[in-house]
Amino acid sequence: MASLPENMDAYRPALRGRKHMVSAGHYLAAQAGFQVLEAGGNAIDAGVAAGLALGVVQSDLVNVAGVAPIILYLAETRDVVTISGLGRWPRAASAEVFRTRHGGGVPAGILRTVVPAAPDAWITALRRYGSMTFAEAAGPAIALARDGFAMYPLMAALIAAHADDYRRWPANAEIYLPGGTPPAVGDLFVQADLARSLQYMADEETAAGGDRDAGLAAARDAFYRGDIAQTITRYHTRNGGWLTAADMADFRVGVEPSVRIGFGGAQVHACGPWCQGPVLLQLLRLLEGDDLKALGHNSTAYIHTLTEAIKLAMADRERFYGDPEFVPVPIETLLSPAYAGKRRALIRDDVAWAGMPPAGDGTDWPDLSVGDAAMTALDTSYVCVVDGAGNAFSTTPSDTAYDAPVVPGTGLCPSSRGSQSRVDADHPAGVAPGRRPRLTPCPALAVTADGGVMPFGTPGADVQCQAMLQAFLNVTVFGMNPQAAVEAPRFASYGFPGSFAPHTYLPGRLNLEGRISEATVAGLRRLGHDVCRWDDWEWRAGAVCLIDGKPDGPRTAGADPRRACYALGW
């Protein structure tokens, strides 16, 4: 950041305030959350509003009927709670079908659908911890879908890149290829069916009468038991899908404690090993024995050390992580200092692992699929909020609209998250009825002993934990403000199996943004890293949003300029 003018600490100003703050993966979602805060809502109300808005203004990457893992902090009790926001495979799902009829993989299309979880996650958050109705929280999203918004560059580029994918299903093409062609930057992009689906849920809430809780229950039932559920499941029945009315009606998100570790005077919280969130905690454990500041920010030694730690943590993700209701995940061991010490000994200063290291139990990887598709799956967005009382909300909603069909008349593409499961019955993330796929979206939140709170997260598939790690260390180790922390040059390893089908990996691959020096690149190559260059500002490197909320001081937000992220507050 040395090239900045003397009076600037980042290319964008760090947003500072003393009341409430929101930072989101799109500026209109940030505005939706801010409107709710200004109307008297708390962090949970605002986070839900912004999350629903992301399902409209980034509906190519975030589906209203997708996933929405959440972490929230309740300032009054200092409790941290997670809401899984992740659907389950339908009862009829069969790994054998994938093995025998689809070449051993999970194909694009209707069969990768799991139960949509995001609506239940949003409404559960509102019922338990919010103060507003569904209609109030969904109001901005409904307006953006009904009235439209100006198409922006990244969404336009991604729709154009996936135009042939959208054409596979008429309902997808009708929305994302209006008039048969991708929308241009500045075009008004309207999603009338999606607006009607959200409005139907709000209308059912109003019709229920009674108290707020009864209304929220009615809005939920509208999706999981009412007309929306019936339309979705009827479409599945007619088109060879597995999702049934019983799968929808019986679904409930999990509400559970976080997993956490101490690092640098803070407790860092993640969701459980049904997602990759604990990878971030494993990384912090692996690195806590190093003097990271002495290595030098983004030096050869620093990038090498973090990259080798990433490979070790991802090896454990491959070996152990999955739905803990179905597979035993030794999470306490994986996050213990003793285990981290043993794993840390595998990091050498003078040479990089050529491939993925063994897992912690010695499992090696002779049969991993090597290919060039490891960087193609790039969905998801993120939003965080801190309100005036110090409550915090952190969520990473997701699911694309180009790899599975939109259900005609709804504007909804029910969660295609089955793409992250494996067809191997012995794999911890294997396909099975009722099992949750292992999820990449993984919000995080740090809490200091004095009540300070820092929610943070990013899109980026397997890059998420890597980008979050770097931004978090930029703040906590190198003293950067949140905006400078999210703008700093980044790198990402791909030396492990990708989370999305076909799960290929690139042994030794390390991508670096162009702002990292050639001398550093040369040093990394000498250590054995297969270095590839990104542009100076690469959207594949993540889009981190972060709020550093001091207990009695200013709240400072960062919003990543690599995508359409923005922060608002005062």
C-alpha positions in Angstrom: 0.0 0.0 0.0 3.1 2.2 -0.1 2.0 3.9 -3.3 -1.0 5.5 -1.7 -1.0 9.3 -1.2 0.1 10.4 2.2 -3.4 11.2 3.5 -4.9 7.8 2.4 -4.7 4.5 4.2 -6.5 2.5 1.5 -7.9 3.0 -2.0 -11.3 3.3 -0.5 -11.8 5.1 2.8 -12.2 2.9 5.9 -15.8 3.5 7.0 -15.9 4.6 10.6 -18.9 5.2 12.9 -20.1 4.8 16.4 -23.7 3.5 15.8 -24.4 0.7 13.4 -22.5 -0.7 10.4 -23.2 -3.1 7.5 -20.8 -4.5 4.9 -22.0 -6.7 2.1 -21.1 -8.3 -1.2 -23.2 -5.8 -3.2 -23.9 -2.2 -2.5 -27.7 -2.6 -2.8 -27.6 -5.3 -0.2 -25.7 -3.0 2.1 -28.3 -0.4 1.5 -31.1 -2.9 2.4 -29.4 -3.7 5.7 -28.7 -0.1 6.5 -32.4 0.8 5.8 -33.5 -1.8 8.3 -31.0 -0.5 10.9 -32.2 3.0 10.4 -35.8 1.8 10.8 -34.9 0.5 14.3 -34.0 -3.1 13.4 -31.2 -4.9 15.1 -28.2 -6.7 13.5 -30.2 -9.8 12.9 -33.0 -8.0 11.2 -30.5 -6.1 9.0 -28.5 -9.2 8.2 -31.6 -11.1 7.0 -32.7 -8.1 4.9 -29.2 -7.8 3.3 -29.0 -11.6 2.8 -32.4 -11.7 1.0 -31.4 -8.8 -1.1 -28.2 -10.6 -2.2 -30.5 -13.4 -3.4 -31.9 -10.8 -5.8 -29.0 -8.6 -6.9 -26.6 -11.5 -7.0 -29.0 -14.2 -7.9 -26.5 -15.8 -10.3 -24.4 -16.6 -7.3 -26.9 -16.5 -4.3 -30.3 -18.1 -4.5 -33.2 -17.2 -2.3 -33.8 -21.0 -2.2 -30.2 -21.8 -1.6 -28.0 -22.1 1.5 -27.3 -19.5 4.2 -25.0 -20.5 7.1 -25.1 -17.9 9.9 -23.1 -16.9 12.9 -24.5 -14.3 15.3 -23.3 -12.7 18.5 -25.7 -11.5 21.2 -24.1 -8.7 23.1 -26.3 -8.8 26.2 -25.4 -12.5 27.0 -22.1 -12.7 25.0 -23.4 -15.9 23.4 -22.3 -17.0 19.9 -24.8 -19.1 18.0 -24.7 -20.7 14.6 -27.6 -21.5 12.2 -26.7 -24.2 9.7 -28.7 -22.9 6.7 -27.7 -26.1 4.8 -30.2 -28.5 3.2 -30.2 -32.3 3.2 -30.2 -34.8 0.4 -33.8 -36.0 -0.3 -34.9 -39.3 1.1 -34.8 -40.8 -2.4 -31.2 -39.7 -3.1 -28.9 -42.5 -4.2 -25.1 -42.6 -4.6 -25.6 -45.8 -6.6 -27.5 -43.9 -9.3 -24.6 -41.5 -9.6 -22.1 -44.3 -9.8 -24.0 -46.4 -12.3 -25.8 -43.9 -14.5 -23.7 -40.7 -14.3 -20.1 -41.9 -14.6 -19.4 -41.7 -10.9 -20.1 -38.0 -10.5 -22.8 -35.6 -9.5 -24.0 -34.2 -12.8 -25.4 -30.7 -13.4 -29.1 -30.6 -13.2 -32.1 -31.5 -11.0 -30.4 -34.5 -9.3 -28.0 -32.4 -7.4 -30.8 -30.6 -5.6 -30.9 -30.7 -1.8 -33.7 -29.2 0.4 -33.5 -25.4 0.2 -32.4 -24.2 3.6 -31.9 -20.4 3.3 -35.6 -19.4 3.9 -35.7 -21.4 7.1 -32.4 -20.0 8.2 -33.5 -16.4 7.6 -36.9 -16.9 9.4 -35.3 -18.9 12.3 -32.9 -16.0 12.8 -35.8 -13.5 12.8 -38.0 -15.6 15.1 -35.3 -16.3 17.7 -33.1 -13.2 17.7 -34.7 -10.5 15.5 -37.4 -7.9 16.1 -39.0 -7.4 12.7 -41.5 -9.3 10.6 -40.6 -11.2 7.4 -42.3 -8.6 5.3 -40.2 -5.8 6.9 -37.0 -7.7 6.4 -37.9 -8.9 2.9 -39.2 -5.5 1.7 -36.0 -4.3 0.0 -35.5 -7.7 -1.7 -39.1 -7.7 -3.0 -38.8 -4.2 -4.4 -35.4 -5.0 -6.1 -36.9 -8.1 -7.7 -40.2 -6.5 -8.7 -38.8 -3.1 -9.9 -35.4 -4.3 -11.1 -31.9 -2.9 -10.6 -29.2 -1.7 -13.0 -27.0 -4.6 -14.2 -23.4 -4.3 -13.0 -20.2 -5.5 -14.7 -19.3 -8.7 -12.8 -22.9 -10.2 -12.9 -23.1 -9.3 -16.6 -19.8 -11.0 -17.3 -20.6 -14.1 -15.4 -24.0 -14.5 -17.0 -22.4 -14.1 -20.4 -19.7 -16.7 -19.5 -22.4 -19.2 -18.5 -24.9 -18.3 -21.3 -24.9 -21.9 -22.7 -25.5 -23.3 -19.2 -28.6 -21.1 -18.7 -29.9 -22.2 -22.1 -30.2 -25.8 -20.9 -33.4 -24.9 -19.0 -36.1 -22.5 -20.5 -37.0 -21.0 -17.1 -33.3 -20.1 -16.5 -32.9 -18.6 -19.9 -36.1 -16.6 -19.6 -34.7 -14.8 -16.5 -30.9 -14.6 -17.3 -31.0 -14.3 -21.1 -33.9 -11.9 -21.6 -34.6 -11.7 -25.3 -32.2 -14.5 -25.8 -29.0 -12.7 -24.9 -27.1 -11.8 -21.7 -28.0 -8.5 -20.2 -25.6 -5.6 -20.7 -24.2 -3.4 -18.0 -26.8 -0.8 -17.1 -29.8 -2.8 -18.3 -32.7 -3.0 -16.0 -32.8 -6.5 -14.6 -36.2 -7.6 -13.3 -37.1 -10.9 -11.6 -40.9 -10.8 -11.4 -41.5 -14.4 -10.5 -39.0 -14.1 -7.6 -40.7 -11.0 -6.4 -44.1 -12.9 -6.4 -42.6 -15.8 -4.4 -41.3 -13.5 -1.7 -44.5 -11.4 -1.7 -46.5 -14.6 -1.3 -44.5 -15.5 1.8 -45.1 -11.9 3.2 -48.8 -12.1 2.4 -49.2 -15.4 4.2 -47.5 -13.8 7.2 -50.0 -10.9 7.1 -53.0 -13.2 6.6 -52.0 -15.3 9.7 -52.8 -12.5 12.0 -51.8 -12.9 15.7 -48.4 -12.1 17.0 -45.0 -11.8 15.1 -44.1 -15.4 15.9 -47.2 -16.8 14.3 -46.7 -14.6 11.3 -43.1 -15.8 10.8 -44.3 -19.4 11.1 -46.9 -18.7 8.4 -44.2 -17.2 6.1 -42.1 -20.3 6.6 -45.0 -22.6 5.9 -45.7 -20.8 2.7 -42.3 -21.9 1.5 -42.0 -25.4 3.0 -45.7 -26.5 3.0 -47.7 -24.1 0.9 -47.8 -23.2 -2.8 -44.0 -22.8 -3.2 -43.3 -26.2 -1.9 -46.0 -27.8 -4.0 -44.8 -26.1 -7.1 -41.2 -27.1 -6.5 -41.9 -30.7 -5.6 -44.4 -31.2 -8.5 -41.7 -30.0 -10.9 -39.3 -32.5 -9.4 -41.8 -35.4 -9.7 -42.5 -34.5 -13.3 -38.8 -34.1 -14.3 -37.1 -37.0 -12.5 -36.0 -35.2 -9.4 -35.9 -36.6 -5.9 -37.3 -33.8 -3.8 -40.7 -34.5 -2.3 -43.3 -32.7 -0.2 -42.2 -34.7 2.8 -38.6 -33.7 2.4 -39.7 -30.0 2.4 -42.2 -30.2 5.2 -39.9 -32.1 7.6 -36.9 -29.9 7.1 -35.4 -27.8 9.9 -32.1 -25.9 10.1 -29.8 -26.7 13.0 -29.2 -24.1 15.7 -26.1 -25.0 17.6 -23.0 -23.6 19.4 -20.1 -22.5 17.3 -16.7 -24.2 17.2 -14.0 -21.9 18.4 -10.3 -21.3 19.4 -8.4 -18.6 21.1 -6.0 -16.5 19.0 -4.3 -13.3 19.8 -6.5 -12.4 22.7 -9.8 -13.2 20.9 -12.1 -16.1 20.5 -12.5 -16.9 16.8 -15.8 -18.7 16.0 -16.8 -20.8 13.0 -19.7 -23.1 12.1 -19.2 -26.9 12.5 -17.5 -29.4 10.2 -20.6 -29.8 8.1 -18.9 -26.8 6.4 -15.2 -25.9 5.9 -15.3 -23.2 8.6 -13.1 -25.1 11.0 -10.3 -25.0 8.4 -9.8 -21.4 9.4 -9.5 -22.3 13.0 -7.0 -25.1 12.1 -5.0 -22.6 10.2 -4.8 -20.2 13.1 -3.7 -23.1 15.4 -1.0 -24.1 12.9 0.3 -20.5 12.7 0.1 -19.4 16.3 3.6 -20.9 17.0 5.2 -18.6 14.3 6.2 -15.0 14.6 4.3 -14.0 11.6 5.0 -10.3 11.8 8.8 -11.0 11.8 8.4 -13.0 8.6 7.2 -9.8 6.9 3.8 -9.2 5.3 3.5 -11.1 1.9 7.2 -12.0 2.0 8.4 -15.2 0.4 8.7 -16.8 3.9 5.2 -15.5 5.0 3.4 -16.8 1.9 5.3 -20.1 1.9 4.4 -20.7 5.6 0.7 -19.9 5.2 0.5 -21.9 2.0 2.0 -25.0 3.6 -0.4 -24.6 6.5 -3.3 -24.4 4.1 -2.3 -27.7 2.5 -2.2 -29.4 5.9 -5.6 -28.1 6.9 -7.1 -29.0 3.6 -5.7 -32.5 3.8 -7.6 -32.8 7.1 -10.7 -31.4 5.5 -10.5 -34.0 2.8 -10.1 -36.8 5.3 -12.4 -35.9 8.2 -14.9 -33.1 7.4 -18.5 -34.1 6.8 -22.0 -34.0 8.3 -21.3 -34.9 12.0 -24.7 -36.5 12.2 -23.4 -39.2 9.9 -19.7 -39.4 10.3 -17.5 -39.0 13.4 -15.5 -35.8 13.0 -12.7 -35.5 15.6 -13.1 -31.8 15.8 -11.7 -31.4 19.3 -8.5 -33.2 18.3 -8.2 -31.3 15.0 -8.4 -27.9 16.9 -6.1 -28.9 19.8 -2.7 -27.2 20.3 -1.0 -30.6 20.7 -2.3 -31.8 17.3 -1.4 -28.5 15.6 2.1 -28.9 17.0 2.5 -32.3 15.4 1.2 -31.0 12.1 3.3 -27.9 12.2 6.4 -30.0 12.3 5.6 -31.0 8.7 6.1 -27.5 7.4 9.7 -27.0 6.1 11.2 -23.7 5.5 13.3 -24.8 2.6 10.9 -26.8 0.4 7.1 -26.9 -0.4 5.0 -30.0 -0.5 4.8 -31.0 -4.1 1.3 -32.5 -3.6 -1.2 -32.5 -0.7 0.4 -33.7 2.5 -1.0 -36.7 4.4 -3.9 -36.2 6.7 -3.4 -36.2 10.4 -4.0 -39.9 10.7 -1.5 -40.7 8.0 -3.9 -41.1 5.1 -2.1 -40.5 1.8 -3.6 -39.6 -1.6 -2.4 -41.9 -4.4 -5.6 -41.7 -6.5 -6.6 -38.0 -6.5 -7.9 -36.7 -9.8 -5.4 -34.1 -11.2 -6.9 -31.7 -13.7 -7.5 -28.1 -14.7 -11.0 -27.4 -13.4 -10.1 -26.5 -9.8 -10.8 -22.8 -10.2 -14.1 -22.8 -12.1 -16.7 -23.0 -9.3 -17.0 -19.5 -7.9 -20.4 -18.8 -6.3 -21.5 -17.2 -3.0 -21.6 -13.8 -1.4 -21.3 -12.4 2.2 -22.8 -9.8 4.6 -21.9 -8.8 8.1 -23.6 -6.3 10.5 -22.9 -4.8 13.9 -25.7 -2.8 15.5 -25.7 0.0 18.1 -26.0 -2.5 21.0 -23.0 -4.5 19.8 -24.9 -7.5 18.4 -23.2 -9.0 15.3 -24.4 -11.0 12.3 -22.2 -12.9 9.8 -23.6 -14.9 6.9 -22.4 -16.4 3.6 -25.5 -17.1 1.5 -25.0 -19.0 -1.8 -26.1 -21.2 -4.6 -25.9 -20.6 -8.4 -28.6 -20.5 -11.0 -26.6 -21.9 -13.9 -26.1 -25.6 -12.8 -29.6 -26.7 -12.0 -33.1 -25.7 -13.2 -35.2 -22.7 -12.1 -38.6 -24.0 -11.2 -40.9 -22.3 -13.7 -43.1 -19.6 -12.2 -41.2 -19.2 -8.9 -37.9 -17.5 -9.9 -36.2 -20.0 -7.6 -33.4 -22.4 -8.3 -33.6 -24.9 -5.4 -30.2 -25.5 -3.8 -27.8 -27.3 -6.1 -25.4 -27.8 -3.2 -25.3 -31.5 -3.9 -22.4 -30.7 -6.2 -20.2 -30.7 -3.2 -20.9 -34.3 -2.2 -18.9 -37.4 -3.3 -20.4 -40.6 -4.6 -17.9 -42.7 -2.7 -19.8 -44.2 0.2 -16.7 -44.2 2.4 -15.9 -40.5 1.9 -16.9 -38.3 4.9 -18.7 -36.0 2.4 -20.5 -38.8 0.6 -24.0 -38.8 -0.8 -26.7 -40.3 1.5 -30.4 -39.7 2.1 -30.8 -37.0 4.8 -27.1 -36.1 4.9 -25.9 -32.6 4.4 -23.3 -32.0 1.7 -20.0 -30.5 3.0 -20.4 -26.8 2.5 -17.8 -24.3 1.4 -19.6 -21.1 2.6 -18.2 -20.4 6.1 -18.9 -17.2 7.9 -16.7 -16.3 10.9 -16.7 -14.0 13.9 -14.2 -13.0 16.5 -14.9 -11.8 20.0 -12.4 -10.1 22.3 -12.4 -10.4 26.1 -13.7 -6.8 26.4 -16.7 -7.4 24.2 -15.3 -6.2 20.9 -16.6 -8.2 17.9 -15.4 -8.7 14.4 -17.6 -10.5 11.9 -15.9 -11.4 8.6 -16.2 -13.6 5.5 -16.1 -13.8 1.8 -17.3 -15.7 -1.3 -14.8 -17.7 -3.3 -15.4 -21.5 -2.9 -12.1 -23.1 -1.7 -10.5 -19.7 -1.5 -12.8 -18.5 1.3 -10.8 -19.7 4.4 -7.6 -18.6 2.7 -8.8 -15.0 2.0 -10.4 -14.8 5.4 -7.2 -15.9 7.1 -5.1 -13.3 5.3 -7.5 -10.4 6.0 -7.9 -11.4 9.7 -4.1 -11.6 10.1 -3.8 -8.2 8.3 -5.9 -6.7 11.1 -4.7 -8.7 14.2 -1.0 -9.2 13.4 -0.1 -6.4 11.1 -2.4 -3.7 12.5 -4.1 -2.7 9.3 -7.5 -1.1 9.4 -10.3 -3.3 7.9 -10.4 -1.5 4.6 -6.6 -1.8 4.1 -6.8 -5.4 5.3 -9.3 -6.4 2.6 -7.5 -4.5 -0.1 -4.0 -5.9 0.6 -2.7 -8.3 -2.2 -3.7 -11.9 -1.8 -2.7 -15.4 -2.8 -4.4 -18.8 -2.9 -3.4 -22.4 -3.0 -5.2 -25.0 -5.2 -3.0 -28.0 -4.0 -6.0 -30.0 -2.7 -9.2 -31.5 -4.2 -11.7 -28.9 -5.2 -15.0 -28.9 -3.2 -17.2 -28.9 -6.4 -17.6 -31.8 -8.8 -15.4 -33.1 -10.4 -13.2 -32.4 -7.4 -9.9 -32.1 -9.3 -6.8 -30.5 -7.8 -3.7 -28.8 -9.0 -0.7 -30.1 -7.1 1.6 -27.3 -5.9 -0.5 -24.6 -7.6 -0.2 -21.2 -5.9 -1.9 -18.1 -7.5 -0.7 -14.6 -6.5 -2.1 -11.2 -7.3 0.1 -9.1 -9.6 0.8 -6.6 -6.8 3.0 -9.1 -5.1 6.6 -8.5 -6.1 8.6 -10.5 -8.7 11.3 -11.1 -6.1 8.7 -12.9 -3.9 7.5 -14.9 -6.8 11.0 -16.0 -7.7 11.6 -17.1 -4.1 8.4 -19.1 -4.0 9.3 -20.9 -7.2 12.7 -21.8 -5.8 10.9 -23.4 -2.8 9.0 -25.6 -5.3 5.6 -23.8 -5.6 3.9 -23.8 -9.0 3.3 -20.1 -9.1 0.7 -18.6 -11.4 0.0 -14.9 -11.7 -3.4 -13.3 -11.3 -4.2 -9.7 -12.2 -3.4 -7.0 -9.7 -7.0 -7.1 -8.4 -8.4 -10.5 -8.9 -12.1 -11.2 -8.1 -11.3 -15.0 -7.8 -9.2 -14.0 -4.8 -12.3 -13.5 -2.7 -14.3 -10.4 -1.7 -13.8 -10.0 2.0 -16.2 -7.9 4.1 -15.2 -7.2 7.7 -16.4 -5.0 10.6 -14.1 -4.3 13.6 -16.5 -3.3 16.3 -14.8 -1.9 19.4 -16.9 -2.2 22.6 -16.8 1.5 23.5 -15.2 3.0 20.4 -15.6 3.3 16.7 -16.8 0.6 14.4 -14.7 0.3 11.3 -15.8 -1.5 8.2 -14.0 -2.8 5.1 -15.6 -3.8 1.8 -13.5 -5.5 -0.9 -13.2 -3.6 -4.1 -12.5 -6.8 -6.1 -16.3 -7.2 -6.4 -19.3 -5.0 -5.9 -18.9 -4.9 -2.1 -19.8 -1.9 -0.1 -20.2 -0.8 3.5 -22.6 1.7 5.1 -22.9 3.0 8.6 -22.4 6.0 10.9 
